[in-house]
Amino acid sequence: MYREANAWLGDEEVGYFDGDPTLEQKGMFMSYTPRIPPADVVNLTMFSERSWPETKDETFPTIETVDEEIVQRNKALVSFQIKQIKTAAAIAKQLGRTLVLPPILCGLDRVWFPHYGRFPGSTFALPFICPVDHVINMDNADVSKFREWTFYSHPELPKEIRESVATVTVEGAGSSSDGDGSSTDKSAPFPDNLDYCVTGPGTGKEGKKEGHLATQSCGWIGLEKDASIAKRSATVPKSYSKPNDIADALGGVRTSRIIHLDTVVPFMPGNSMSEGWKPLYESQTRTYPADVWCCSKAGPLKYDD
């Protein structure tokens, strides 16, 4: 939480901006734009119905079991994002870079006792950008190998890193077919009425509207908007999507300290550009162990990883 709020200063003294200490090259980072399941898999309305101020603590009953639809949909929402994190981590490892995590969208709050979806008495909206420790077991994760998603707006981030940026387009994302005419890479963008930046308690008390994203400037959001930074660009063609080829596809931007992919969904297990990535993907489970949602009256539910 403190890292995500950039409230932990003095990091330049401990090599924080060098990235993963096991990598040969220091200060090389990779990030990506996260996506969520399509609306036919997870309809975000079922979460927003439990938002403050429309919903009071007594509006909905306490969740009885993890089999309730809203809990299962939250699991689908979060697990999809955990799989993207592991996929991106595999790509970053192959490129010799430290992964900068994306913002994570949670449908339900996590509390250590049974509740109806939000901490009783809280004043924020669902779904919401949740702390990484809501979904990744930070006690067992290897935190030296990644950085929180607000890393790019850290006040002590060296200028030579912040101003060396390349954007990467993944060719054909979302347009593949599994043979029967249906897309294998189905996903949806994050809603743009969310609070991404830490500005104070609560995330929904002002009733954020569509387009709210345009008012924010933390993490990659701010870096992308910064017109003073000349950004290089590259594309990963489908023909260069295998682990041994992707570095060649990005050869023209290999010296950029930050590279940002517009998506990693096609590389996820079973998707159109996943060939050859399975061993690298599975090797990330120890670094990014999935945590649990808590709690229904019957107990917690573990996310898929």
ChimeraX commands (.cxc) that place a marker at each C-alpha (Angstrom):
marker #1 position 0.00,0.00,0.00 radius 0.5
marker #1 position 2.76,2.48,0.90 radius 0.5
marker #1 position 4.67,1.58,-2.26 radius 0.5
marker #1 position 1.58,2.07,-4.41 radius 0.5
marker #1 position 1.03,5.47,-2.83 radius 0.5
marker #1 position 4.70,6.40,-3.49 radius 0.5
marker #1 position 4.95,7.21,0.19 radius 0.5
marker #1 position 8.15,5.23,0.70 radius 0.5
marker #1 position 11.02,7.62,0.05 radius 0.5
marker #1 position 14.77,7.02,0.10 radius 0.5
marker #1 position 14.47,4.23,-2.48 radius 0.5
marker #1 position 17.43,5.45,-4.54 radius 0.5
marker #1 position 19.67,4.42,-1.65 radius 0.5
marker #1 position 18.62,0.75,-1.74 radius 0.5
marker #1 position 18.82,0.11,-5.48 radius 0.5
marker #1 position 15.06,0.22,-5.93 radius 0.5
marker #1 position 15.38,1.85,-9.33 radius 0.5
marker #1 position 17.80,-0.83,-10.54 radius 0.5
marker #1 position 14.93,-3.31,-10.67 radius 0.5
marker #1 position 15.24,-7.08,-10.21 radius 0.5
marker #1 position 18.68,-7.62,-8.63 radius 0.5
marker #1 position 19.17,-10.92,-10.49 radius 0.5
marker #1 position 19.07,-9.28,-13.93 radius 0.5
marker #1 position 22.27,-8.48,-15.80 radius 0.5
marker #1 position 21.08,-5.06,-16.98 radius 0.5
marker #1 position 19.90,-2.66,-14.31 radius 0.5
marker #1 position 17.12,-0.10,-14.62 radius 0.5
marker #1 position 15.27,-1.77,-17.50 radius 0.5
marker #1 position 11.50,-2.05,-17.07 radius 0.5
marker #1 position 8.40,-3.39,-18.83 radius 0.5
marker #1 position 4.74,-2.65,-18.26 radius 0.5
marker #1 position 1.48,-3.26,-20.09 radius 0.5
marker #1 position -2.11,-2.08,-20.34 radius 0.5
marker #1 position -4.33,-4.54,-18.44 radius 0.5
marker #1 position -7.68,-5.78,-19.66 radius 0.5
marker #1 position -10.63,-7.54,-18.04 radius 0.5
marker #1 position -12.98,-10.32,-19.16 radius 0.5
marker #1 position -15.74,-9.31,-21.60 radius 0.5
marker #1 position -19.16,-8.32,-20.26 radius 0.5
marker #1 position -20.69,-11.71,-21.04 radius 0.5
marker #1 position -18.24,-13.24,-18.57 radius 0.5
marker #1 position -18.15,-10.52,-15.91 radius 0.5
marker #1 position -20.78,-7.78,-15.83 radius 0.5
marker #1 position -19.40,-5.01,-13.64 radius 0.5
marker #1 position -22.91,-3.73,-12.87 radius 0.5
marker #1 position -23.41,-6.41,-10.24 radius 0.5
marker #1 position -20.52,-4.89,-8.28 radius 0.5
marker #1 position -21.42,-1.23,-8.83 radius 0.5
marker #1 position -24.90,-1.92,-7.42 radius 0.5
marker #1 position -23.19,-2.27,-4.03 radius 0.5
marker #1 position -21.44,1.11,-4.22 radius 0.5
marker #1 position -21.72,4.00,-1.78 radius 0.5
marker #1 position -23.74,6.22,-1.51 radius 0.5
marker #1 position -26.60,4.41,-3.25 radius 0.5
marker #1 position -26.04,1.27,-1.19 radius 0.5
marker #1 position -26.04,1.38,2.59 radius 0.5
marker #1 position -24.67,-1.32,4.86 radius 0.5
marker #1 position -28.13,-2.79,5.36 radius 0.5
marker #1 position -29.11,-2.84,1.65 radius 0.5
marker #1 position -27.56,-6.23,0.91 radius 0.5
marker #1 position -27.27,-9.21,3.25 radius 0.5
marker #1 position -23.89,-10.62,4.24 radius 0.5
marker #1 position -22.58,-13.03,1.60 radius 0.5
marker #1 position -23.40,-16.56,2.78 radius 0.5
marker #1 position -21.07,-18.76,0.69 radius 0.5
marker #1 position -18.38,-18.44,-1.98 radius 0.5
marker #1 position -20.76,-20.17,-4.41 radius 0.5
marker #1 position -22.83,-16.99,-4.74 radius 0.5
marker #1 position -22.65,-15.56,-8.26 radius 0.5
marker #1 position -21.12,-12.24,-7.24 radius 0.5
marker #1 position -18.19,-14.02,-5.55 radius 0.5
marker #1 position -17.64,-16.30,-8.53 radius 0.5
marker #1 position -17.73,-13.33,-10.91 radius 0.5
marker #1 position -15.22,-11.48,-8.76 radius 0.5
marker #1 position -13.00,-14.57,-8.90 radius 0.5
marker #1 position -13.25,-14.63,-12.70 radius 0.5
marker #1 position -12.42,-10.90,-12.88 radius 0.5
marker #1 position -9.37,-11.10,-10.64 radius 0.5
marker #1 position -8.06,-14.47,-11.85 radius 0.5
marker #1 position -8.05,-13.17,-15.44 radius 0.5
marker #1 position -5.80,-10.33,-14.31 radius 0.5
marker #1 position -3.48,-12.59,-12.30 radius 0.5
marker #1 position -2.96,-14.67,-15.44 radius 0.5
marker #1 position -2.04,-11.49,-17.32 radius 0.5
marker #1 position 0.48,-10.59,-14.62 radius 0.5
marker #1 position 2.15,-14.00,-14.90 radius 0.5
marker #1 position 2.10,-13.76,-18.70 radius 0.5
marker #1 position 3.68,-10.31,-18.62 radius 0.5
marker #1 position 6.25,-11.51,-16.08 radius 0.5
marker #1 position 7.25,-14.31,-18.46 radius 0.5
marker #1 position 7.70,-11.79,-21.29 radius 0.5
marker #1 position 9.66,-9.40,-19.06 radius 0.5
marker #1 position 11.94,-12.21,-17.95 radius 0.5
marker #1 position 12.60,-13.19,-21.55 radius 0.5
marker #1 position 13.50,-9.58,-22.33 radius 0.5
marker #1 position 15.69,-9.20,-19.24 radius 0.5
marker #1 position 13.45,-6.54,-17.71 radius 0.5
marker #1 position 11.72,-5.91,-14.40 radius 0.5
marker #1 position 7.93,-6.01,-14.58 radius 0.5
marker #1 position 5.98,-2.97,-13.42 radius 0.5
marker #1 position 2.61,-4.27,-12.30 radius 0.5
marker #1 position -0.60,-2.81,-13.74 radius 0.5
marker #1 position -3.48,-1.42,-11.71 radius 0.5
marker #1 position -5.74,-4.29,-10.57 radius 0.5
marker #1 position -9.53,-4.11,-10.69 radius 0.5
marker #1 position -11.43,-5.86,-7.89 radius 0.5
marker #1 position -15.18,-6.31,-7.90 radius 0.5
marker #1 position -15.47,-6.84,-4.15 radius 0.5
marker #1 position -13.59,-5.46,-1.18 radius 0.5
marker #1 position -11.52,-7.87,0.93 radius 0.5
marker #1 position -12.17,-7.88,4.67 radius 0.5
marker #1 position -11.11,-10.36,7.36 radius 0.5
marker #1 position -14.72,-11.07,8.39 radius 0.5
marker #1 position -17.96,-11.87,6.46 radius 0.5
marker #1 position -19.48,-8.86,4.66 radius 0.5
marker #1 position -21.75,-7.90,1.76 radius 0.5
marker #1 position -19.06,-6.61,-0.63 radius 0.5
marker #1 position -17.67,-3.49,1.05 radius 0.5
marker #1 position -16.15,-2.82,4.43 radius 0.5
marker #1 position -19.10,-1.77,6.63 radius 0.5
marker #1 position -19.25,2.00,6.94 radius 0.5
marker #1 position -16.90,2.61,4.01 radius 0.5
marker #1 position -17.62,5.27,1.39 radius 0.5
marker #1 position -16.26,4.04,-1.91 radius 0.5
marker #1 position -17.46,2.61,-5.19 radius 0.5
marker #1 position -17.26,-0.89,-6.61 radius 0.5
marker #1 position -15.51,-2.10,-8.64 radius 0.5
marker #1 position -12.30,-0.37,-7.56 radius 0.5
marker #1 position -8.54,-0.30,-8.11 radius 0.5
marker #1 position -7.41,-2.47,-5.23 radius 0.5
marker #1 position -4.01,-2.89,-3.55 radius 0.5
marker #1 position -1.90,-5.69,-4.97 radius 0.5
marker #1 position -1.97,-7.48,-1.62 radius 0.5
marker #1 position -5.71,-8.02,-2.13 radius 0.5
marker #1 position -4.95,-10.52,-4.91 radius 0.5
marker #1 position -1.28,-11.58,-4.63 radius 0.5
marker #1 position -0.02,-13.28,-1.48 radius 0.5
marker #1 position 2.72,-10.80,-0.64 radius 0.5
marker #1 position 4.01,-12.90,2.26 radius 0.5
marker #1 position 5.06,-15.57,-0.25 radius 0.5
marker #1 position 5.75,-13.41,-3.32 radius 0.5
marker #1 position 9.26,-12.44,-4.43 radius 0.5
marker #1 position 8.79,-8.68,-4.26 radius 0.5
marker #1 position 12.31,-7.99,-5.51 radius 0.5
marker #1 position 11.27,-9.05,-9.01 radius 0.5
marker #1 position 8.55,-6.47,-9.67 radius 0.5
marker #1 position 7.53,-2.89,-8.97 radius 0.5
marker #1 position 4.12,-1.49,-8.05 radius 0.5
marker #1 position 2.05,0.10,-10.79 radius 0.5
marker #1 position 2.64,3.72,-9.65 radius 0.5
marker #1 position 6.41,3.22,-9.99 radius 0.5
marker #1 position 6.64,5.53,-13.02 radius 0.5
marker #1 position 5.33,8.46,-10.99 radius 0.5
marker #1 position 7.67,7.86,-8.07 radius 0.5
marker #1 position 9.10,11.31,-7.17 radius 0.5
marker #1 position 12.64,9.90,-7.05 radius 0.5
marker #1 position 12.52,7.95,-10.34 radius 0.5
marker #1 position 15.67,9.00,-12.25 radius 0.5
marker #1 position 15.07,11.25,-15.24 radius 0.5
marker #1 position 17.13,8.97,-17.49 radius 0.5
marker #1 position 14.61,6.19,-16.87 radius 0.5
marker #1 position 11.43,8.25,-16.98 radius 0.5
marker #1 position 12.32,9.89,-20.30 radius 0.5
marker #1 position 13.42,6.74,-22.13 radius 0.5
marker #1 position 10.12,5.20,-23.24 radius 0.5
marker #1 position 8.88,2.96,-26.03 radius 0.5
marker #1 position 5.31,1.86,-26.73 radius 0.5
marker #1 position 4.72,-1.60,-28.18 radius 0.5
marker #1 position 1.74,-2.71,-30.24 radius 0.5
marker #1 position 0.90,-6.42,-30.17 radius 0.5
marker #1 position -0.23,-7.25,-33.70 radius 0.5
marker #1 position -3.67,-8.77,-34.18 radius 0.5
marker #1 position -4.70,-8.58,-30.54 radius 0.5
marker #1 position -8.29,-9.71,-30.13 radius 0.5
marker #1 position -8.72,-10.75,-33.76 radius 0.5
marker #1 position -7.68,-14.41,-33.66 radius 0.5
marker #1 position -10.02,-17.31,-34.33 radius 0.5
marker #1 position -10.11,-20.70,-32.69 radius 0.5
marker #1 position -11.37,-22.38,-35.83 radius 0.5
marker #1 position -15.11,-21.99,-35.35 radius 0.5
marker #1 position -15.20,-18.25,-35.94 radius 0.5
marker #1 position -15.02,-17.14,-32.31 radius 0.5
marker #1 position -12.23,-15.04,-30.88 radius 0.5
marker #1 position -9.81,-16.78,-28.51 radius 0.5
marker #1 position -8.48,-13.49,-27.15 radius 0.5
marker #1 position -11.73,-11.93,-25.92 radius 0.5
marker #1 position -11.30,-9.18,-23.37 radius 0.5
marker #1 position -12.47,-5.68,-22.54 radius 0.5
marker #1 position -10.77,-2.45,-21.48 radius 0.5
marker #1 position -10.92,-1.16,-17.91 radius 0.5
marker #1 position -13.83,1.24,-17.31 radius 0.5
marker #1 position -12.64,4.85,-17.38 radius 0.5
marker #1 position -14.66,6.10,-14.41 radius 0.5
marker #1 position -12.21,4.73,-11.85 radius 0.5
marker #1 position -9.87,6.40,-9.40 radius 0.5
marker #1 position -6.39,5.13,-10.22 radius 0.5
marker #1 position -4.38,7.68,-8.27 radius 0.5
marker #1 position -4.15,7.77,-4.49 radius 0.5
marker #1 position -5.54,11.16,-3.48 radius 0.5
marker #1 position -7.20,10.46,-0.15 radius 0.5
marker #1 position -9.65,8.10,1.55 radius 0.5
marker #1 position -12.40,6.53,-0.52 radius 0.5
marker #1 position -12.69,6.10,-4.27 radius 0.5
marker #1 position -16.36,6.64,-5.03 radius 0.5
marker #1 position -17.78,9.34,-2.77 radius 0.5
marker #1 position -17.83,11.95,-5.55 radius 0.5
marker #1 position -19.70,9.70,-7.98 radius 0.5
marker #1 position -17.08,9.51,-10.73 radius 0.5
marker #1 position -18.41,9.66,-14.30 radius 0.5
marker #1 position -17.21,8.19,-17.59 radius 0.5
marker #1 position -14.10,10.00,-18.78 radius 0.5
marker #1 position -12.70,10.41,-15.27 radius 0.5
marker #1 position -9.51,8.66,-16.41 radius 0.5
marker #1 position -8.55,11.76,-18.42 radius 0.5
marker #1 position -8.14,13.75,-15.19 radius 0.5
marker #1 position -5.49,11.45,-13.68 radius 0.5
marker #1 position -1.73,11.34,-14.11 radius 0.5
marker #1 position -0.12,8.63,-11.97 radius 0.5
marker #1 position 1.84,5.59,-13.13 radius 0.5
marker #1 position 1.78,4.77,-16.83 radius 0.5
marker #1 position -1.27,7.03,-17.27 radius 0.5
marker #1 position 0.84,10.11,-16.60 radius 0.5
marker #1 position 3.82,8.89,-18.58 radius 0.5
marker #1 position 1.67,8.17,-21.62 radius 0.5
marker #1 position 0.13,11.65,-21.49 radius 0.5
marker #1 position 3.43,13.47,-21.05 radius 0.5
marker #1 position 3.97,15.12,-24.45 radius 0.5
marker #1 position 7.43,16.31,-23.43 radius 0.5
marker #1 position 8.71,12.70,-23.61 radius 0.5
marker #1 position 9.53,11.53,-27.14 radius 0.5
marker #1 position 8.36,7.93,-27.27 radius 0.5
marker #1 position 9.75,5.34,-29.62 radius 0.5
marker #1 position 7.47,2.63,-30.99 radius 0.5
marker #1 position 7.61,-1.00,-32.05 radius 0.5
marker #1 position 5.31,-3.85,-33.03 radius 0.5
marker #1 position 5.31,-7.53,-32.13 radius 0.5
marker #1 position 4.09,-9.38,-35.24 radius 0.5
marker #1 position 2.43,-12.75,-34.76 radius 0.5
marker #1 position 5.37,-14.31,-36.59 radius 0.5
marker #1 position 7.71,-13.07,-33.83 radius 0.5
marker #1 position 5.57,-13.97,-30.83 radius 0.5
marker #1 position 7.48,-17.04,-29.60 radius 0.5
marker #1 position 9.84,-16.68,-26.64 radius 0.5
marker #1 position 13.02,-16.91,-28.70 radius 0.5
marker #1 position 11.78,-14.36,-31.24 radius 0.5
marker #1 position 10.22,-11.57,-29.21 radius 0.5
marker #1 position 13.52,-9.88,-28.37 radius 0.5
marker #1 position 14.27,-9.63,-32.10 radius 0.5
marker #1 position 10.84,-8.05,-32.71 radius 0.5
marker #1 position 11.70,-5.37,-30.15 radius 0.5
marker #1 position 15.31,-4.92,-31.24 radius 0.5
marker #1 position 14.69,-1.37,-32.40 radius 0.5
marker #1 position 13.69,-0.27,-28.89 radius 0.5
marker #1 position 15.98,-2.53,-26.85 radius 0.5
marker #1 position 17.82,0.45,-25.36 radius 0.5
marker #1 position 14.65,2.13,-24.08 radius 0.5
marker #1 position 14.59,1.93,-20.31 radius 0.5
marker #1 position 10.80,1.56,-20.27 radius 0.5
marker #1 position 8.77,-0.44,-22.78 radius 0.5
marker #1 position 5.00,-0.60,-22.51 radius 0.5
marker #1 position 2.90,-3.22,-24.31 radius 0.5
marker #1 position -0.64,-2.30,-25.29 radius 0.5
marker #1 position -1.79,-5.78,-24.19 radius 0.5
marker #1 position -0.48,-9.20,-23.18 radius 0.5
marker #1 position -3.81,-11.04,-23.58 radius 0.5
marker #1 position -2.80,-12.83,-26.84 radius 0.5
marker #1 position 0.15,-14.41,-24.98 radius 0.5
marker #1 position -2.02,-15.83,-22.18 radius 0.5
marker #1 position -2.33,-19.64,-21.99 radius 0.5
marker #1 position -4.52,-20.97,-24.79 radius 0.5
marker #1 position -4.65,-17.70,-26.70 radius 0.5
marker #1 position -3.48,-16.90,-30.21 radius 0.5
marker #1 position 0.19,-16.07,-29.46 radius 0.5
marker #1 position 0.79,-18.41,-26.50 radius 0.5
marker #1 position 2.85,-21.06,-28.29 radius 0.5
marker #1 position 6.06,-21.80,-26.41 radius 0.5
marker #1 position 5.26,-19.62,-23.39 radius 0.5
marker #1 position 3.78,-22.24,-21.06 radius 0.5
marker #1 position 7.01,-23.18,-19.16 radius 0.5
marker #1 position 7.93,-19.52,-18.65 radius 0.5
marker #1 position 4.38,-18.74,-17.54 radius 0.5
marker #1 position 4.28,-21.59,-15.03 radius 0.5
marker #1 position 7.65,-20.55,-13.61 radius 0.5
marker #1 position 6.07,-17.28,-12.40 radius 0.5
marker #1 position 3.66,-18.94,-9.95 radius 0.5
marker #1 position 6.19,-18.79,-7.12 radius 0.5
marker #1 position 6.82,-15.08,-7.68 radius 0.5
marker #1 position 3.12,-14.18,-8.01 radius 0.5
marker #1 position 1.15,-16.62,-5.82 radius 0.5
marker #1 position -2.59,-15.99,-5.94 radius 0.5
marker #1 position -4.23,-14.99,-2.67 radius 0.5
marker #1 position -7.84,-15.33,-1.51 radius 0.5
marker #1 position -10.97,-13.23,-1.45 radius 0.5
marker #1 position -12.38,-12.89,2.07 radius 0.5
marker #1 position -14.94,-13.48,3.32 radius 0.5
marker #1 position -18.32,-15.11,3.14 radius 0.5
marker #1 position -19.94,-16.64,6.20 radius 0.5
marker #1 position -18.58,-19.97,4.95 radius 0.5
marker #1 position -15.04,-18.66,4.54 radius 0.5
marker #1 position -12.65,-17.38,1.82 radius 0.5
marker #1 position -12.16,-18.31,-1.85 radius 0.5
marker #1 position -8.76,-18.69,-3.53 radius 0.5
marker #1 position -8.16,-17.02,-6.86 radius 0.5
marker #1 position -6.94,-19.07,-9.82 radius 0.5
marker #1 position -3.33,-18.68,-10.89 radius 0.5
marker link #1:1,2 radius 0.2
marker link #1:2,3 radius 0.2
marker link #1:3,4 radius 0.2
marker link #1:4,5 radius 0.2
marker link #1:5,6 radius 0.2
marker link #1:6,7 radius 0.2
marker link #1:7,8 radius 0.2
marker link #1:8,9 radius 0.2
marker link #1:9,10 radius 0.2
marker link #1:10,11 radius 0.2
marker link #1:11,12 radius 0.2
marker link #1:12,13 radius 0.2
marker link #1:13,14 radius 0.2
marker link #1:14,15 radius 0.2
marker link #1:15,16 radius 0.2
marker link #1:16,17 radius 0.2
marker link #1:17,18 radius 0.2
marker link #1:18,19 radius 0.2
marker link #1:19,20 radius 0.2
marker link #1:20,21 radius 0.2
marker link #1:21,22 radius 0.2
marker link #1:22,23 radius 0.2
marker link #1:23,24 radius 0.2
marker link #1:24,25 radius 0.2
marker link #1:25,26 radius 0.2
marker link #1:26,27 radius 0.2
marker link #1:27,28 radius 0.2
marker link #1:28,29 radius 0.2
marker link #1:29,30 radius 0.2
marker link #1:30,31 radius 0.2
marker link #1:31,32 radius 0.2
marker link #1:32,33 radius 0.2
marker link #1:33,34 radius 0.2
marker link #1:34,35 radius 0.2
marker link #1:35,36 radius 0.2
marker link #1:36,37 radius 0.2
marker link #1:37,38 radius 0.2
marker link #1:38,39 radius 0.2
marker link #1:39,40 radius 0.2
marker link #1:40,41 radius 0.2
marker link #1:41,42 radius 0.2
marker link #1:42,43 radius 0.2
marker link #1:43,44 radius 0.2
marker link #1:44,45 radius 0.2
marker link #1:45,46 radius 0.2
marker link #1:46,47 radius 0.2
marker link #1:47,48 radius 0.2
marker link #1:48,49 radius 0.2
marker link #1:49,50 radius 0.2
marker link #1:50,51 radius 0.2
marker link #1:51,52 radius 0.2
marker link #1:52,53 radius 0.2
marker link #1:53,54 radius 0.2
marker link #1:54,55 radius 0.2
marker link #1:55,56 radius 0.2
marker link #1:56,57 radius 0.2
marker link #1:57,58 radius 0.2
marker link #1:58,59 radius 0.2
marker link #1:59,60 radius 0.2
marker link #1:60,61 radius 0.2
marker link #1:61,62 radius 0.2
marker link #1:62,63 radius 0.2
marker link #1:63,64 radius 0.2
marker link #1:64,65 radius 0.2
marker link #1:65,66 radius 0.2
marker link #1:66,67 radius 0.2
marker link #1:67,68 radius 0.2
marker link #1:68,69 radius 0.2
marker link #1:69,70 radius 0.2
marker link #1:70,71 radius 0.2
marker link #1:71,72 radius 0.2
marker link #1:72,73 radius 0.2
marker link #1:73,74 radius 0.2
marker link #1:74,75 radius 0.2
marker link #1:75,76 radius 0.2
marker link #1:76,77 radius 0.2
marker link #1:77,78 radius 0.2
marker link #1:78,79 radius 0.2
marker link #1:79,80 radius 0.2
marker link #1:80,81 radius 0.2
marker link #1:81,82 radius 0.2
marker link #1:82,83 radius 0.2
marker link #1:83,84 radius 0.2
marker link #1:84,85 radius 0.2
marker link #1:85,86 radius 0.2
marker link #1:86,87 radius 0.2
marker link #1:87,88 radius 0.2
marker link #1:88,89 radius 0.2
marker link #1:89,90 radius 0.2
marker link #1:90,91 radius 0.2
marker link #1:91,92 radius 0.2
marker link #1:92,93 radius 0.2
marker link #1:93,94 radius 0.2
marker link #1:94,95 radius 0.2
marker link #1:95,96 radius 0.2
marker link #1:96,97 radius 0.2
marker link #1:97,98 radius 0.2
marker link #1:98,99 radius 0.2
marker link #1:99,100 radius 0.2
marker link #1:100,101 radius 0.2
marker link #1:101,102 radius 0.2
marker link #1:102,103 radius 0.2
marker link #1:103,104 radius 0.2
marker link #1:104,105 radius 0.2
marker link #1:105,106 radius 0.2
marker link #1:106,107 radius 0.2
marker link #1:107,108 radius 0.2
marker link #1:108,109 radius 0.2
marker link #1:109,110 radius 0.2
marker link #1:110,111 radius 0.2
marker link #1:111,112 radius 0.2
marker link #1:112,113 radius 0.2
marker link #1:113,114 radius 0.2
marker link #1:114,115 radius 0.2
marker link #1:115,116 radius 0.2
marker link #1:116,117 radius 0.2
marker link #1:117,118 radius 0.2
marker link #1:118,119 radius 0.2
marker link #1:119,120 radius 0.2
marker link #1:120,121 radius 0.2
marker link #1:121,122 radius 0.2
marker link #1:122,123 radius 0.2
marker link #1:123,124 radius 0.2
marker link #1:124,125 radius 0.2
marker link #1:125,126 radius 0.2
marker link #1:126,127 radius 0.2
marker link #1:127,128 radius 0.2
marker link #1:128,129 radius 0.2
marker link #1:129,130 radius 0.2
marker link #1:130,131 radius 0.2
marker link #1:131,132 radius 0.2
marker link #1:132,133 radius 0.2
marker link #1:133,134 radius 0.2
marker link #1:134,135 radius 0.2
marker link #1:135,136 radius 0.2
marker link #1:136,137 radius 0.2
marker link #1:137,138 radius 0.2
marker link #1:138,139 radius 0.2
marker link #1:139,140 radius 0.2
marker link #1:140,141 radius 0.2
marker link #1:141,142 radius 0.2
marker link #1:142,143 radius 0.2
marker link #1:143,144 radius 0.2
marker link #1:144,145 radius 0.2
marker link #1:145,146 radius 0.2
marker link #1:146,147 radius 0.2
marker link #1:147,148 radius 0.2
marker link #1:148,149 radius 0.2
marker link #1:149,150 radius 0.2
marker link #1:150,151 radius 0.2
marker link #1:151,152 radius 0.2
marker link #1:152,153 radius 0.2
marker link #1:153,154 radius 0.2
marker link #1:154,155 radius 0.2
marker link #1:155,156 radius 0.2
marker link #1:156,157 radius 0.2
marker link #1:157,158 radius 0.2
marker link #1:158,159 radius 0.2
marker link #1:159,160 radius 0.2
marker link #1:160,161 radius 0.2
marker link #1:161,162 radius 0.2
marker link #1:162,163 radius 0.2
marker link #1:163,164 radius 0.2
marker link #1:164,165 radius 0.2
marker link #1:165,166 radius 0.2
marker link #1:166,167 radius 0.2
marker link #1:167,168 radius 0.2
marker link #1:168,169 radius 0.2
marker link #1:169,170 radius 0.2
marker link #1:170,171 radius 0.2
marker link #1:171,172 radius 0.2
marker link #1:172,173 radius 0.2
marker link #1:173,174 radius 0.2
marker link #1:174,175 radius 0.2
marker link #1:175,176 radius 0.2
marker link #1:176,177 radius 0.2
marker link #1:177,178 radius 0.2
marker link #1:178,179 radius 0.2
marker link #1:179,180 radius 0.2
marker link #1:180,181 radius 0.2
marker link #1:181,182 radius 0.2
marker link #1:182,183 radius 0.2
marker link #1:183,184 radius 0.2
marker link #1:184,185 radius 0.2
marker link #1:185,186 radius 0.2
marker link #1:186,187 radius 0.2
marker link #1:187,188 radius 0.2
marker link #1:188,189 radius 0.2
marker link #1:189,190 radius 0.2
marker link #1:190,191 radius 0.2
marker link #1:191,192 radius 0.2
marker link #1:192,193 radius 0.2
marker link #1:193,194 radius 0.2
marker link #1:194,195 radius 0.2
marker link #1:195,196 radius 0.2
marker link #1:196,197 radius 0.2
marker link #1:197,198 radius 0.2
marker link #1:198,199 radius 0.2
marker link #1:199,200 radius 0.2
marker link #1:200,201 radius 0.2
marker link #1:201,202 radius 0.2
marker link #1:202,203 radius 0.2
marker link #1:203,204 radius 0.2
marker link #1:204,205 radius 0.2
marker link #1:205,206 radius 0.2
marker link #1:206,207 radius 0.2
marker link #1:207,208 radius 0.2
marker link #1:208,209 radius 0.2
marker link #1:209,210 radius 0.2
marker link #1:210,211 radius 0.2
marker link #1:211,212 radius 0.2
marker link #1:212,213 radius 0.2
marker link #1:213,214 radius 0.2
marker link #1:214,215 radius 0.2
marker link #1:215,216 radius 0.2
marker link #1:216,217 radius 0.2
marker link #1:217,218 radius 0.2
marker link #1:218,219 radius 0.2
marker link #1:219,220 radius 0.2
marker link #1:220,221 radius 0.2
marker link #1:221,222 radius 0.2
marker link #1:222,223 radius 0.2
marker link #1:223,224 radius 0.2
marker link #1:224,225 radius 0.2
marker link #1:225,226 radius 0.2
marker link #1:226,227 radius 0.2
marker link #1:227,228 radius 0.2
marker link #1:228,229 radius 0.2
marker link #1:229,230 radius 0.2
marker link #1:230,231 radius 0.2
marker link #1:231,232 radius 0.2
marker link #1:232,233 radius 0.2
marker link #1:233,234 radius 0.2
marker link #1:234,235 radius 0.2
marker link #1:235,236 radius 0.2
marker link #1:236,237 radius 0.2
marker link #1:237,238 radius 0.2
marker link #1:238,239 radius 0.2
marker link #1:239,240 radius 0.2
marker link #1:240,241 radius 0.2
marker link #1:241,242 radius 0.2
marker link #1:242,243 radius 0.2
marker link #1:243,244 radius 0.2
marker link #1:244,245 radius 0.2
marker link #1:245,246 radius 0.2
marker link #1:246,247 radius 0.2
marker link #1:247,248 radius 0.2
marker link #1:248,249 radius 0.2
marker link #1:249,250 radius 0.2
marker link #1:250,251 radius 0.2
marker link #1:251,252 radius 0.2
marker link #1:252,253 radius 0.2
marker link #1:253,254 radius 0.2
marker link #1:254,255 radius 0.2
marker link #1:255,256 radius 0.2
marker link #1:256,257 radius 0.2
marker link #1:257,258 radius 0.2
marker link #1:258,259 radius 0.2
marker link #1:259,260 radius 0.2
marker link #1:260,261 radius 0.2
marker link #1:261,262 radius 0.2
marker link #1:262,263 radius 0.2
marker link #1:263,264 radius 0.2
marker link #1:264,265 radius 0.2
marker link #1:265,266 radius 0.2
marker link #1:266,267 radius 0.2
marker link #1:267,268 radius 0.2
marker link #1:268,269 radius 0.2
marker link #1:269,270 radius 0.2
marker link #1:270,271 radius 0.2
marker link #1:271,272 radius 0.2
marker link #1:272,273 radius 0.2
marker link #1:273,274 radius 0.2
marker link #1:274,275 radius 0.2
marker link #1:275,276 radius 0.2
marker link #1:276,277 radius 0.2
marker link #1:277,278 radius 0.2
marker link #1:278,279 radius 0.2
marker link #1:279,280 radius 0.2
marker link #1:280,281 radius 0.2
marker link #1:281,282 radius 0.2
marker link #1:282,283 radius 0.2
marker link #1:283,284 radius 0.2
marker link #1:284,285 radius 0.2
marker link #1:285,286 radius 0.2
marker link #1:286,287 radius 0.2
marker link #1:287,288 radius 0.2
marker link #1:288,289 radius 0.2
marker link #1:289,290 radius 0.2
marker link #1:290,291 radius 0.2
marker link #1:291,292 radius 0.2
marker link #1:292,293 radius 0.2
marker link #1:293,294 radius 0.2
marker link #1:294,295 radius 0.2
marker link #1:295,296 radius 0.2
marker link #1:296,297 radius 0.2
marker link #1:297,298 radius 0.2
marker link #1:298,299 radius 0.2
marker link #1:299,300 radius 0.2
marker link #1:300,301 radius 0.2
marker link #1:301,302 radius 0.2
marker link #1:302,303 radius 0.2
marker link #1:303,304 radius 0.2
marker link #1:304,305 radius 0.2
view
